[in-house]
């Protein structure tokens, strides 16, 4: 898959279904907005057709309500997914005009933001994940906001990717190469896996 330059964000995805499955329950959304973009990754609980069904419904709900506040989007997803097995969901909004990223996470889709800085290896900001599952048990939600005065690289990774995937990562590389590199080096191989890499511009 080729990287996509869409308005104020350049993004790329690497994904892999669990061995033996015909479809993945890990999905993502990147939707351009007038002042930036909405970016999300979701992991249908388990794997196989039921996980893919839950993730697909979450994708459609996020896309339909992309202009609403993040917490409202998560709550709408929770309402729609009540009769499914549920999803883990991490959701962010990039505001290029204010140079800020807001995000919220339920479940175990890891999120990190690597900002360009004076040092050779700036420490990444990590999304605080709250326990629960959208559609099953929704925790108290609170968004976090991070200022991004320069360039930033946003990465979402489902739990088919091992932790520590940012170690040795060249944040200045092409987004598709970075997504493919993370998948090749850190895919567990026992679950669906997805990596979304986005360079925040504007």
Wavefront OBJ file of the C-alpha trace (Angstrom):
o trace
v 0.000 0.000 0.000
v 1.235 3.497 -0.864
v 1.378 6.358 1.629
v -1.444 8.898 1.264
v -0.968 12.673 1.419
v -4.391 13.945 2.338
v -4.650 17.645 3.121
v -2.854 18.342 6.399
v -1.679 14.809 7.123
v 0.387 12.162 5.344
v -0.392 8.631 6.441
v 0.262 4.965 5.747
v -0.991 1.619 7.045
v 0.463 -1.858 7.406
v -1.933 -4.635 8.366
v -2.012 -8.392 8.641
v -4.766 -10.850 9.521
v -4.106 -13.666 11.985
v -2.808 -16.779 10.267
v -5.728 -18.881 9.058
v -8.211 -15.982 8.961
v -9.598 -14.470 5.768
v -10.243 -10.993 7.210
v -8.808 -8.845 9.947
v -10.655 -7.369 12.901
v -8.159 -4.498 13.087
v -9.158 -1.370 11.149
v -8.354 2.328 10.992
v -9.864 5.635 9.920
v -8.209 8.764 8.565
v -10.689 11.497 7.704
v -9.609 14.924 6.519
v -11.289 17.872 8.225
v -11.160 21.584 7.262
v -8.568 22.322 9.970
v -6.773 18.980 10.192
v -7.779 15.335 10.433
v -9.429 12.674 12.560
v -7.355 9.516 12.971
v -8.383 6.306 14.697
v -7.457 2.651 15.053
v -9.757 -0.067 16.351
v -9.301 -3.703 17.281
v -12.361 -5.951 17.274
v -12.088 -8.204 20.322
v -10.736 -11.608 19.402
v -10.342 -12.349 15.711
v -12.274 -13.680 12.738
v -15.617 -12.627 11.293
v -17.187 -11.339 14.525
v -14.181 -9.156 15.306
v -14.246 -7.804 11.741
v -17.985 -7.077 12.040
v -17.500 -5.051 15.233
v -14.511 -3.168 13.813
v -16.333 -2.388 10.574
v -19.286 -0.955 12.472
v -16.907 1.172 14.553
v -15.256 2.479 11.370
v -18.584 3.559 9.883
v -19.662 5.229 13.127
v -16.399 7.152 13.505
v -16.524 8.310 9.887
v -20.144 9.433 10.178
v -19.555 11.478 13.350
v -16.014 12.678 12.606
v -16.861 16.355 13.177
v -18.086 15.771 16.751
v -16.001 15.938 19.967
v -13.923 12.825 20.579
v -15.804 11.665 23.660
v -19.114 11.912 21.815
v -17.704 9.808 18.988
v -16.602 7.117 21.443
v -20.007 7.176 23.151
v -21.810 6.824 19.806
v -19.578 3.883 18.937
v -20.407 2.309 22.302
v -24.139 2.638 21.626
v -23.840 1.120 18.148
v -21.651 -1.788 19.238
v -23.675 -2.992 22.241
v -24.747 -6.216 20.507
v -21.274 -6.983 19.142
v -18.217 -8.366 20.889
v -16.860 -4.787 21.083
v -13.634 -3.074 20.124
v -10.585 -1.415 21.601
v -10.474 2.104 20.161
v -7.906 4.886 20.102
v -9.035 8.139 18.546
v -7.288 11.442 17.838
v -7.920 14.810 16.232
v -5.136 16.874 14.674
v -5.830 20.608 14.692
v -3.291 22.125 12.303
v -4.395 25.693 12.982
v -3.893 25.413 16.748
v -0.962 23.009 16.321
v -2.447 20.563 18.811
v -3.364 16.887 19.013
v -6.201 15.641 21.217
v -6.670 11.930 21.811
v -8.453 9.307 23.901
v -8.080 5.545 24.157
v -10.234 2.664 25.433
v -8.634 -0.768 25.507
v -5.207 -1.676 24.226
v -4.579 0.102 20.915
v -1.280 1.784 21.713
v -0.725 5.373 20.611
v 2.382 7.510 20.614
v 3.471 10.864 19.272
v 7.097 11.557 18.377
v 7.875 15.251 18.049
v 10.833 16.778 16.279
v 13.143 18.523 18.717
v 16.646 19.777 19.290
v 17.817 16.382 20.545
v 18.518 13.439 18.283
v 15.959 11.236 20.028
v 13.027 13.096 21.630
v 10.991 10.995 24.049
v 7.595 10.087 22.621
v 4.321 11.111 24.224
v 2.189 8.032 24.979
v -1.593 7.831 24.934
v -3.125 7.018 28.324
v -5.281 3.943 27.703
v -8.315 3.344 29.900
v -9.524 -0.168 30.667
v -12.693 -1.441 29.057
v -14.063 -2.115 25.599
v -16.284 0.050 23.425
v -19.642 -1.708 23.135
v -19.058 -3.794 26.278
v -17.880 -1.653 29.186
v -17.103 2.011 28.733
v -14.872 3.664 31.369
v -14.932 7.304 32.367
v -13.448 9.192 29.441
v -11.105 12.149 29.388
v -9.235 13.520 26.404
v -5.636 14.680 26.571
v -4.208 17.526 24.501
v -0.618 17.923 23.331
v 0.860 20.974 21.639
v 2.795 20.178 18.460
v 4.706 23.354 17.521
v 6.831 21.598 14.902
v 6.417 18.369 12.992
v 5.040 15.277 14.662
v 4.731 11.569 13.883
v 1.638 9.823 15.237
v 1.593 6.026 15.491
v -1.299 3.758 16.451
v -0.623 0.025 16.865
v -3.065 -2.737 17.825
v -2.072 -5.448 20.284
v -0.910 -7.711 17.473
v 2.197 -5.498 17.620
v 4.598 -5.919 20.535
v 5.342 -3.001 22.836
v 8.560 -1.083 22.313
v 8.043 -0.875 18.572
v 9.351 2.699 18.569
v 12.837 1.639 19.689
v 15.304 2.368 16.905
v 12.599 3.918 14.739
v 13.771 6.694 12.408
v 10.873 9.114 12.818
v 12.014 11.102 9.796
v 11.571 8.198 7.387
v 8.727 7.757 4.875
v 5.458 6.863 6.585
v 4.909 3.681 4.572
v 8.432 2.472 5.247
v 7.933 3.102 8.976
v 4.616 1.224 9.072
v 6.102 -1.715 7.145
v 9.179 -1.744 9.379
v 7.117 -1.874 12.568
v 4.981 -4.682 11.140
v 7.993 -6.716 9.998
v 9.899 -6.372 13.268
v 7.149 -6.418 15.886
v 4.168 -8.423 14.618
v 3.312 -11.148 17.142
v 1.943 -13.464 14.457
v -0.738 -14.857 16.784
v -3.374 -12.147 16.291
v -4.572 -9.586 13.765
v -2.172 -6.648 13.598
v -2.367 -3.083 12.288
v -0.039 -0.070 12.335
v -1.177 3.427 11.350
v 1.599 6.005 10.890
v 0.749 9.654 10.234
v 2.963 12.688 9.783
v 1.187 15.786 11.066
v 1.624 18.763 8.754
v -0.060 22.074 8.126
l 1 2 3 4 5 6 7 8 9 10 11 12 13 14 15 16 17 18 19 20 21 22 23 24 25 26 27 28 29 30 31 32 33 34 35 36 37 38 39 40 41 42 43 44 45 46 47 48 49 50 51 52 53 54 55 56 57 58 59 60 61 62 63 64 65 66 67 68 69 70 71 72 73 74 75 76 77 78 79 80 81 82 83 84 85 86 87 88 89 90 91 92 93 94 95 96 97 98 99 100 101 102 103 104 105 106 107 108 109 110 111 112 113 114 115 116 117 118 119 120 121 122 123 124 125 126 127 128 129 130 131 132 133 134 135 136 137 138 139 140 141 142 143 144 145 146 147 148 149 150 151 152 153 154 155 156 157 158 159 160 161 162 163 164 165 166 167 168 169 170 171 172 173 174 175 176 177 178 179 180 181 182 183 184 185 186 187 188 189 190 191 192 193 194 195 196 197 198 199 200 201 202
